[in-house]
C-alpha cells in the first residue's frame, strides 16, 4: 500500500469534518449515528437491498450486472463533505472507505484504537464520528461503499523501525506483534469489526466489507490467513448478515491471488493491488500491468468468482502525458474488471497518487487532466 498521510494534513481536516458532521449526517437516509454509541437508524421498510454474487458476476439488487468503479478515500481525515456528490457526478459508482486501527501511520491522530472506549469496542469516538460522516455522505450520493478496517500492526507489525516500536514497544514479539502472534489483540480487532458491522448494517448502499487489507504475518502460513478471515467474517456476519466480502491474498499480490480462494466462501469478491511499477521501459511497465492482472482473471475463470481491483494507481510525477494512466484504465475497462483508483485526495506531494492535493497553506489543488481522464473511464 502507498505511504500513509502525514499528521498535519490530518489534524486540519479532522477539525473541518467534525465541524460539518451534523449537516453531513442529515443528508443520508440511514440517519447516521452521532455521538460515541448511536448506530444508524434503519430506513423505512427495514434493511436495504444488498449486492448479490452469482457465479463470476457481481449484481445490483435488481439483478443487473454491476461494474464498480470509483475512488479510494484512503488518506484518513482528508475527505470533504462534497466529495461523495462530486464523485457521483464524475461517474463513480463506489467508494472505498477506511478506518485505521492499530498502526503507526506516519504520525499521531490517525490510529483509532483506544481500548478505554468500551461502549464503542475500542474505537475512539472522534474517529467514529468522522467515519459516520464519510459513510453518510457516500450513502446519500448512492455510491456503493467498500468499508475496510486497516491495521499495519495487525497485518504484520515489522514493516519498518517506526512500526516495530509502535506495535511492540517492549520488544516481546520477534516475529512481529500482530493478529497471529497475539490472540488477545486479535480478539479486540474482531470485536471492533463486529461493532462496525452492526453500526452500519442498515445503511443504504453498503456494498462490501473488506476484513483486513494486505495480511502478511511473518511467521504465519496462507492457511493461518484463511483461518483469520474465517474468524473475522463469522463475527461480521452476526452483526450485518447479507453484506458480501472483499478478500485478497498475502499482501494482495496478484501472483498469489489464488491463495486467497476458498470454496466454502460463497459471498466473496476476490481482489489484489495493481499499482504501476516503473522498473523497466514504458512498454515493459505497461505490459507488466497486464501480466499481473491476468492472475486475477485466471482466478475468475478457474473458480467462476467475481473479481475487483481495490487499489490501482500511478504517481502523476511518473506520468506527465497520462500514457500510463490511460493504459491502466483502458486495460481494466476492456477486461470488464471493476476498480477503485488510489486516490481522490492526497496530502502535500503534487507528484503522488492523489488527483487533489494540498499546497501547504490549506488550499486544495486539482490535477484536472488526471481527474478528467479518470472520470471518462468511470463513465465509459
Rosetta blueprint (number, residue, H / E / L):
1 X L
2 X L
3 X L
4 X L
5 X L
6 X L
7 X H
8 X H
9 X H
10 X H
11 X H
12 X H
13 X H
14 X H
15 X H
16 X H
17 X H
18 X H
19 X H
20 X L
21 X H
22 X H
23 X H
24 X H
25 X H
26 X H
27 X L
28 X L
29 X L
30 X L
31 X L
32 X L
33 X L
34 X L
35 X L
36 X L
37 X L
38 X L
39 X L
40 X L
41 X L
42 X L
43 X L
44 X L
45 X L
46 X L
47 X L
48 X L
49 X L
50 X L
51 X L
52 X E
53 X E
54 X E
55 X L
56 X L
57 X E
58 X E
59 X E
60 X L
61 X L
62 X L
63 X L
64 X L
65 X E
66 X L
67 X L
68 X L
69 X E
70 X E
71 X E
72 X E
73 X E
74 X L
75 X L
76 X L
77 X L
78 X L
79 X L
80 X L
81 X L
82 X L
83 X H
84 X H
85 X H
86 X H
87 X H
88 X H
89 X H
90 X L
91 X L
92 X L
93 X L
94 X E
95 X E
96 X E
97 X E
98 X E
99 X E
100 X E
101 X L
102 X L
103 X L
104 X L
105 X L
106 X L
107 X L
108 X L
109 X L
110 X L
111 X L
112 X L
113 X E
114 X L
115 X L
116 X L
117 X L
118 X H
119 X H
120 X H
121 X L
122 X L
123 X E
124 X L
125 X H
126 X H
127 X H
128 X H
129 X H
130 X H
131 X H
132 X H
133 X H
134 X H
135 X H
136 X H
137 X H
138 X H
139 X H
140 X H
141 X L
142 X L
143 X L
144 X E
145 X E
146 X E
147 X E
148 X E
149 X E
150 X E
151 X L
152 X H
153 X H
154 X H
155 X H
156 X L
157 X L
158 X L
159 X L
160 X L
161 X H
162 X H
163 X H
164 X H
165 X H
166 X H
167 X H
168 X L
169 X L
170 X L
171 X L
172 X L
173 X L
174 X L
175 X L
176 X L
177 X L
178 X L
179 X L
180 X L
181 X L
182 X L
183 X H
184 X H
185 X H
186 X H
187 X H
188 X H
189 X H
190 X H
191 X H
192 X H
193 X H
194 X H
195 X H
196 X H
197 X H
198 X H
199 X H
200 X H
201 X L
202 X L
203 X L
204 X L
205 X L
206 X E
207 X E
208 X E
209 X E
210 X E
211 X L
212 X L
213 X L
214 X L
215 X L
216 X L
217 X L
218 X L
219 X L
220 X L
221 X L
222 X H
223 X H
224 X H
225 X H
226 X H
227 X H
228 X H
229 X H
230 X H
231 X H
232 X H
233 X H
234 X H
235 X H
236 X H
237 X H
238 X H
239 X H
240 X L
241 X L
242 X L
243 X L
244 X E
245 X E
246 X E
247 X E
248 X E
249 X L
250 X H
251 X H
252 X H
253 X L
254 X H
255 X H
256 X H
257 X H
258 X H
259 X H
260 X H
261 X L
262 X L
263 X L
264 X L
265 X L
266 X L
267 X L
268 X E
269 X E
270 X E
271 X E
272 X E
273 X E
274 X E
275 X E
276 X L
277 X L
278 X L
279 X L
280 X L
281 X L
282 X H
283 X H
284 X H
285 X H
286 X H
287 X H
288 X H
289 X H
290 X H
291 X H
292 X H
293 X H
294 X H
295 X H
296 X H
297 X H
298 X H
299 X H
300 X H
301 X H
302 X H
303 X H
304 X L
305 X L
306 X L
307 X E
308 X E
309 X E
310 X E
311 X E
312 X E
313 X E
314 X L
315 X L
316 X H
317 X H
318 X H
319 X L
320 X L
321 X L
322 X L
323 X H
324 X H
325 X H
326 X H
327 X H
328 X H
329 X H
330 X H
331 X H
332 X H
333 X H
334 X H
335 X H
336 X L
337 X L
338 X E
339 X E
340 X E
341 X E
342 X L
343 X L
344 X L
345 X E
346 X L
347 X L
348 X L
349 X L
350 X L
351 X L
352 X L
353 X L
354 X L
355 X L
356 X E
357 X E
358 X E
359 X L
360 X L
361 X L
362 X L
363 X L
364 X E
365 X E
366 X E
367 X L
368 X H
369 X H
370 X H
371 X H
372 X H
373 X H
374 X H
375 X H
376 X H
377 X H
378 X H
379 X H
380 X L
